Amino acid sequence: MSVQRDYPANPLLAASICVLREGRVLLATRTRPPMNHLYTLPGGLVEPGETLAEAALRELHEEVGVTARILGLVCPIEVIEHDDDGAVRVHYVICAHAAQWVAGEPRTGPEAGAVIWADPERLAELPTTPHLARIVEGAIALARQQPC
């Protein structure tokens, strides 16, 4: 799917996924702008006909080879960047989901430069995308509400 990412005519809809496993969260470094080399959640653009949850699960599998079970929607995040002239260079609306790991060991790839299972209490020690700690906190709270 080819989409005009820089200077889009409209905000771009994306989904991300916060996968939890044994008290840790799955993070991957981005390999392209915006925010390349920062740890973040797997995710990407929603394709036509795809639900937000389906997009999150697809991107998770494509990027790092992991499968998970969606627990729920955590929150939407907006990424808006302007150029030096004030024009909107990028605008993403990212719907972050919480999920429980099901299968697969994470691997690197074209969109995931480094992959780790991180301790949520130590996120401040990592270079991360904005709002990551808040999303992880929300995902953990959602996971605690799930029946056994």
Secondary structure, 3 states (H helix, E strand, C coil): CCCCCCCCCCCEEEEEEEEEECCEEEEEECCCCCCCCCEECCEEECCCCCCHHHHHHHHHHHHHCCEEEEEEEEEEEEEEEECCCCCEEEEEEEEEEEEEEEECCCCCECCECCEEEECHHHHHHCCECCCHHHHHHHHHHHHHHCCC
